[in-house]
């Protein structure tokens, strides 16, 4: 994978030219391993004097893939986060990065529109109504083409390309058409909906064909992979044998066999473990409890401010427990971290108003001079502060209405190095498949959610430790390196076997 190896000479074809001005001074066809995602794994930081630098981004995808990239001499392709800006390829933290630029209109149509107002709600069980606009779709196709051309331009002969997430579902087929020599993987980080819901998408067949351009399509849960396979059979008429989909070309001949399978994503366990045992972070966790008034029970929610996370359901259940007298503000407090998300999208602005209104109502009803009912924090925090919060919390509440995985649940469990604490976990989060010793519940059932919270609050130390030990063992055995190795090893096996299940 080193650039010192023999490189394929760049061909003057569509892959070299069509990316046009959107890739500025990109490296030419030399990488054997390529990650393609909507965003680069870095954010721009501007200091008080106007000097610009880059820092690694927070978030599940970057956390998951950064260790993989640091072990390879590969390249990461993605948007740099600013509109109408052309940036040269550059290196950061042992990663080679190639920015793909987007116009302001493309950010509005492709990203905020089709990706986050069409696909996101559709794939999350239409918790919010998806919008279907043809100009959004055209922008989505155009941008996906640009990403495919960027990868084709820098890939060595026979390279492995790993495409990430729902913003780029058309890239696998586009890339296969441009570079049939490549080994192509795709991972879907969010749920894939049941056939009856997916059927609503006007461009359902084209999106399926886009995904089926990959040799291996990964999902968080077996149910997601099953939903995808059923849609491929129903809407494309392809032959399916177990997890293998036989993709046909325009002449009706099988062009290749795509495999769909679950690969549950995880976290960088070693980092969370290390931070959770640092003296300064342990002391910070104690300080947090002191600042909260040393309550007997600290309940914690950590989410992006998104309608899929069930924050409103969590607040309703907690408020009713206070109303019922089962919890009181002298003994318990809910700390809700809600990091800003998609604030230019109207539905997210309305959600923020709704959540902040609920918090204000609960505090108005239950606060005393000395004690707050809810401490609401609309901020993003560095990982060190998050681990301190995990250590300070007796009960973690993950009440997602639908979630691909939810890495916060795994981070909390990993941080509990003494196997104390309790996790209340929605059965609609992918993490529920692995963390079976959590208190699993249906967040739509407010009475059931209240019972789950009280069960976690009232665990004996022995019961809490037994459950937490089992969950920690599961995560330690299946960390992010296990996830990436499992996916890439399966992709390599498909490549070496000639992409066939026999």
N, C-alpha and C positions, 0 to 999 in steps of 0.2 A: 504494500500500500504506500510505500515511500515514493516521493517524487524523484528519488534517485534511480528508480527502476526504469526500464525501457518504456517509453510512452508511445501510445498510438498517435500518429500524426493526425492533426485535425483535418477533417474533410470540409470542403466548402459546400455544405448542403444546408437545408432548411434549419437544421438544429444549430448551425453556427451563426446564421444571419437573422432568423426571425425574432429572436429575443430582442433584437434591435437595441434601442437606447436604454432598455429596462435593466440590462446587466452591463455595468460599466467596467471595462478592463478586467473581465473575469478570466480566471485561469482557463487554459485550454486543455481539454480532455486528458486528465492525468490521474483521476482518482478512482480507486477500486471500491471505495465505500462512501456512499452519499446518503445523508439524511435530508429530507425535504419536508418542511413544515411551513405553516402560514407565517409564523414569526421566527426571526432569528433568536437564539438563546441569550441575547444581550439587550440591555436598555441603555439609552444615552443618558448621561449625567452631565449637567452643566453647573459649574461652580459659580461662586459669587462674582468672579472676574470674567465670566463668559466662556471659560475654557471647557471644551467638550471632551468627555471620555466615555468609555463603555464599562458596564458592570454586568455580571451574570444575572439573568432574570430569575425571579422567584417563580414558583408554579410547578405543578406535577410533571409536565412534559419535560421541562428543562432538567429538573431533578432526576428524572428517570434516564434521560439520554446522555447527560453530560459525562457520566462515568464511562459510557461506551465510547464516546468520541475521544476522551482523553487516552484511551487504550489503542486507538487506531489513528493512522495518518489519513483520515478522511476529510470530508468537507460537509458543511451544513449550509443549505440553501433556504432562504426565507426573507420575508419583508422586514425592513429595519425599523418600522414603526412610525415613520414620518411620511406625509403626503408629498408627492411631486419632488422627491429627493433621490438623486443618483449617487450612490456611494460605491467606491472601489472595493474589491475583495480585500479582506484583512484578516489578521489572526488575533485571537483573544483566548487566554487560558488554555493553551494547547489545542485550540480548535481553529480550523480554517473556515472562514465565513464568507459566503457570497450573497450579498444583498440583491433582492429583486424589488424594484420600485413599483409603487401603486399611486395612481392619481387620486385626487380628492374624491372624484366621482366614483372611482372603483372602490374606494374604502366605503363609501355610502351604499353602493349597490351590491358589490360582491361580498363585502365583509359584514357591515351592519345590516344589510338587506337580506340577501339570499342565505348567507351562512347563519346569521343570528336571529333573523325574524321569520325565516322559512324553515330551514333544516333543524335548528336547535329546538324550537317548540314541537315540531313534528316528531323528532326522534325521542323527545321526552314526554311521550304519551299525550301530546296536545294539551298539556297543563295550561298553556296559553294558546290561543288560536294562531296557527301559522298563516302567513300572508303569501300569496302566489302572484308574482309580478314578472311579466316576460322580460322587461328590461333588466331586472335583477338577474334573471337566469342568463341572459346574454353576457352580462358582465362576468358572472361566475365562470362561464365557459371560456371567455377571453383570458381571464386571469389564470385559470387552470392551465390553459395552453402555454402561457408564459412560463409558468413553473416547470412544466414538462420540458420545454425547450431549454431552460436553464440547466436542468439535470442532464439532458442529452448532450449539451455542449461540453460538459466537463467530465463526463464518465469515460473511464478507460474501457477497452474492449472486455465484455463479460463482467462488468462491474456489478456490485450489489447496490441497489437503491431502495431505501426504506422511507416510504411516504407516510406522513402522519396526519390523521384526523379528517374530520368531516368537511373542512374547508377545501380540501383537495381531492375529492372523490373521483374526479374525471382524469386526474393525472396518470394513473396506472395504464389505462388503455392508450392515451395519447403518447405516453412514453414508449410503450410497446410498439406502436406504429412507427415512431421515430427511430427507435433503437431496439430491434428485436433480439439483439445479442445480450441484452441486460437481464439480470435476475432481479425481479421486482417484488417487494413486499409492501403491504399496506397495513397500518394498524388504526382501528377505529376506537378512539378513547371514550366516546360517549355511547349510550345504548343504541342498538338498532331495533326499530319498532316492529311490532307484529304486522303481519301482512295486511290486515284490515286497515291499519293506520297508514302504513307506507303507501297503500293504494291511492291515497289522496294526492300524492305528489304528481303534478302533471308530467314531469320529466322522469318518471320512475324508471323507465326502461333504459334511458341514456345513462342515468346514474349507476344502475346495476352493471351496465356494460363497462362503464368507467372503472368500477371496483374490480370487476372480473378480468380486467387487464393485468392484474397482479397474479403472481404465482402463488402467493400466500396472503390471505386476508385474515388478520387477527382481530379478535373481539375480547371484551372483558369477561363475559359470561357465556356459558354454554347456550343459554337461552337466546342471547344476541346472535350467535353463530347460527342457531337453528332458525331464527326469524329471517336472517339473510338468505339462507339456503332455500327456505320455502318461497321467498319472494323471487329468487332466481328461477325456480322451477315454474312458478305460476305466471310470472310476467314476461319471462324470456323463453320458456318452454325447454330449457336445457335439461339434459339428463343428469341426474344427481345420484351418486353412489356414496352413501355415508356422508363424509365431509367433503367429497370431491365433486366439483361442478365441471362438466364437460362443455367447454365454451366452443361454439361454432362460428365459423366465418360466414361471409356473405354467400358462399356457395353451399352452405349447409355442412361443410366438413369440420371436424373437430380441429380447432387451431391449437388449443392447449387445454390443460386441466388445471383449474384453480382450486386451491384447498382453503376451506374456511374453518377456523378453529379458535377456541378460547385460549388466551394467554393473559391471565390476570396480572395487571401491572402492580408494582410495589414501590418501595421507597429505598433510599440509601440508608440502610439500617445502621451502619457503622457510625455515620455522622450524628444521627439522633442519639444513639447510645453514648457516644463520647460527650456530647453537649449535656446530656442528662446527668452526667457524673462530674461535671465541672463545678468546683466549689462556688465560683461567682454566680453561676446560674442557679444552683441550689439555694444560695443566699437570696438571689433575686426572687425566687418562688416564695420564700418565706416573707419577704418584704411585701409581695403582692397580697398575701393573706392578711398581713398586718394592715395594709392600706385599705383592705376591704372590711376591716373591723373584726378580724379573727373569727369569722363565722364557723359553725360546726360543719357546714356543707357548702362547698363551692361547686356550682354547676356551671359547665362551660359549653358554649357553642362557638364554633369557628367556621365561617363560611364566606364564600363570595356572595355578595348581595344579589341573589338570583332567585327567581320564583320556583326553581326546581328544588331548592334546599329545604323547604318546609319550615322556614324561620317563623312564619306566622302561626303555624300549627303548634310549634314548640312554645311560643309565647302564650298562646291561648291555654295550653295544658298547664303551664307553670302558673298563670294567673288564677286558674280555677283551683289549683292546689293551695294557693294562698287564700283564696276566697273560702275554701272548704276548711281551712285551719289545719290541713295536713302538713303544710310547711308554713313557716313564719319568718319575717325578715330579721328577727333577732338571731336566728340560727342558720338561715340559708340565703344565698344570693346567686342570681344567674348573671354570669358575665357573657355577653354576646359580642363577639368580634365579627363585624360584617365589612369585609374589605370592598372598596368601591369597584363597580363593574359596569361597563357599557353605559356610562352615564349620559351619553348622547341619545340613547334609545328611549323613547317615551315610556314604554312599559316598565323599564327599569327605574326611571325617575318616579313613576307612580308607586312602584313597589317600595322604594326608599321612603316616600311620604307615609305609606301605610304602616311600615314597620316602625318608623320613628313615632308615629301617632300611637301605635299600640304600646310601645315602651313608655311614652309619656303618660298614657292612661294608667298603666299598671303602677308606675311609680307614684302618680298622683293619688292612687287609691291606697297604697300600702307603705310608702316610705315613712320613716320616722326621722327625727332630727339626727339620730346616730346611725341609722341603717338605711341602705337603699335596697329596693327589691331587684332591680335590674341595673347593671352597669353596661351601657351600650357604647361600643367603640367602633366608629365608622372609619377605620384606618387599616392600612397594611403594616405588618410588623416584620422585622428581621427574624430569621429562624431562631436566634438565641432567645429572643423575647417569647416566641411561640413555645419553645421548650420549657421555659420558666412557667408559662401559663399552664401547660400540660401538667407540670409537676405540682402546681398549686391547686389543680382541680380534683375534686373527689369523684365527680361524675361527669363524663363527656357525653353530650347529646348530639347525635347525628340523626336528624329526622328527615332526610331527603325524601321527596316525593318520587324522584327518579334520579339515579346517579350511576354513571358508568362504573366507577369504582368507589371513590371517596378516600383519598390518601390521608386526610386528616385523621380518620379513624385509626389508620395504621400508624401514623406518627404518634398519636396519643398512647397507644398500647406499647409501642417501642420505647417511649420515654419513661414508662413506668417500670424502671429497672428493679424496684423492690417488689414488683408484682402486687402493688396496692391499686386502689381505684376501681372504677366500674365504667363500662361502655354501654350506653343505650343506643341501639343501632337499627335504622330502618331496614326492613327486609327488601326494600326497593333499591338499596345501594349495592353495587357489585361486591363490596367488602363483606356483605352478609354471607356470601358463599363460603368464605374462608374463616371468618371470625364467628364461628358457631357458638362460642361461649359468651358472646355478648348477650345483653338482654334485647332480643329481637322483637320488633313491634311494627304495626301498621300505623304510620303517622296520620292517616285519614281517620283513624279511630281514636278520637280524643280521650275517651275513657280508658282505652287500652294503653295509650301513651302515658296517661297519668299513672296508671298501675305500674308500667315499666319504670317510670322515674322513681316511684316510691320503692319498688323492689330493689333498684340499684342503691338508693339512699340507705336502705335498711339491711344491706348485705352484712353478714358477720365478716370479720377480718379473714376468717378461714375460707369462706365461700368466695370472697373477692379475690383472694390470692390464688385459689385453685383455678378459677376462670381465667384470670390474667396470665398465669403461667402458661396455660394451654395456648392462649392467643399469641403470646410473645414467641413461643416456640414455633408456631405456624409462620409468623412473619420473619423470624430469624432464618428459617429454612427456605423461605421464598422471598428474598429481597429483590431489589431492582436488577441486580446483575443476573440473578436466576431468570427473571422475566426476559431480559434482552438476550441472554444466552439461549434460552429455550426457543425464542422466536427465530433468531438468526441461525441456530443449528438446524431447525426444521426447514428453514428456507434453503440452506446449503444442501440438505439432503434431497430436497425437491430438485434443485439444480443438478446435482450429481446423478439423480435417477432419471433425468430426462423429462421431468415434470409430468410424471404419469403414475397412476395408482395401479397400473397393470390391468 
